[in-house]
Amino acid sequence: MPPQNPLRNEPLLTIAKPDIRVVRRDDIERVALLEQASFKDPYPSYFLSELARDNPETFIVATLNDDIVGYAVVDRWEDHDHLISIAVRPDSRRRGLGESLLLELEKRLSKDRPLRLEVRQSNFSAIRLYLKNGFQRTGLTGGYYADGEDAIIMEKTLVKETLLESQSIPSV
Ligand SMILES: CC(C)(COP(=O)(O)OP(=O)(O)OC[C@H]1O[C@@H](n2cnc3c(N)ncnc32)[C@H](O)[C@@H]1OP(=O)(O)O)[C@@H](O)C(=O)NCCC(=O)NCCS
């Protein structure tokens, strides 16, 4: 039975919240569909499978009622961590999900390595998302994408939690 509103004796309206978890093998085909709905040049499923195999802790999906509504993956490169992809299903955008995925990834990453990414110069929403979350523009790669568009390179130095936040305060 759904929870009741004690004042009116009516069921409470509960708004479902997406859940974020690590990817499973049987998610890959649905992540590939999300890629296709989100990018001009989507990654194929075999590449997504390789990323999931190599990054079991930093390939995450957001689910809502068992549907995949977002995903993001960071790959470990030699001198930095690289945000390979982040996407939210078109009907679930502008609700904070992209930001939640980014924050969840950051929690999972080593704070000793920068987090870097490329983004299309025309991708206003993604650039805004990254700037809002502390990324800075560090460069430009001409003709990076298959259609010739330039990529902006952005980077963030992750910050260790402060002593006060990371220490539990003993009770007296
Ligand atoms: C980029 C993307 C992942 C953002 O996901 P989202 O869930 O809609 O983003 P959020 O709701 O968490 O937004 C967080 C912030 O990003 C910025 N932002 C996101 N979408 C925006 C838009 N359409 N216009 C302007 N700013 C936007 C805003 O600063 C926003 O903060 P605010 O709501 O306080 O203004 C989503 O638009 C997407 O999947 N795009 C297609 C795939 C893609 O381009 N990925 C990036 C590859 S580099």
The ligand as a Gaussian input file, in Angstrom:
#p B3LYP/6-31G(d) Opt

LIG

0 1
 C       25.330000      17.957000     -21.275000
 C       24.263000      17.126000     -20.577000
 C       24.901000      15.787000     -20.103000
 C       23.727000      17.892000     -19.345000
 O       22.860000      17.053000     -18.621000
 P       21.649000      17.650000     -17.775000
 O       21.146000      16.560000     -16.897000
 O       20.648000      18.283000     -18.670000
 O       22.373000      18.791000     -16.943000
 P       21.932000      19.350000     -15.526000
 O       20.441000      19.442000     -15.442000
 O       22.640000      18.600000     -14.448000
 O       22.499000      20.846000     -15.610000
 C       23.605000      21.261000     -14.829000
 C       24.088000      22.585000     -15.374000
 O       24.543000      22.443000     -16.722000
 C       24.198000      23.604000     -17.485000
 N       23.228000      23.236000     -18.521000
 C       22.758000      22.001000     -18.781000
 N       21.926000      22.029000     -19.846000
 C       21.886000      23.310000     -20.254000
 C       21.200000      23.972000     -21.311000
 N       20.382000      23.301000     -22.163000
 N       21.367000      25.309000     -21.461000
 C       22.184000      25.994000     -20.621000
 N       22.860000      25.426000     -19.589000
 C       22.706000      24.092000     -19.417000
 C       23.592000      24.591000     -16.504000
 O       24.678000      25.340000     -15.961000
 C       23.022000      23.657000     -15.455000
 O       22.917000      24.258000     -14.203000
 P       21.559000      25.082000     -13.828000
 O       20.439000      24.120000     -14.047000
 O       21.776000      25.443000     -12.392000
 O       21.500000      26.240000     -14.764000
 C       23.042000      16.853000     -21.511000
 O       22.625000      18.065000     -22.084000
 C       23.334000      15.861000     -22.625000
 O       23.209000      14.646000     -22.451000
 N       23.736000      16.367000     -23.824000
 C       24.020000      15.510000     -24.970000
 C       25.292000      14.734000     -24.753000
 C       26.481000      15.665000     -24.567000
 O       26.630000      16.656000     -25.273000
 N       27.377000      15.320000     -23.615000
 C       28.580000      16.090000     -23.336000
 C       29.686000      15.604000     -24.178000
 S       31.165000      16.547000     -23.990000

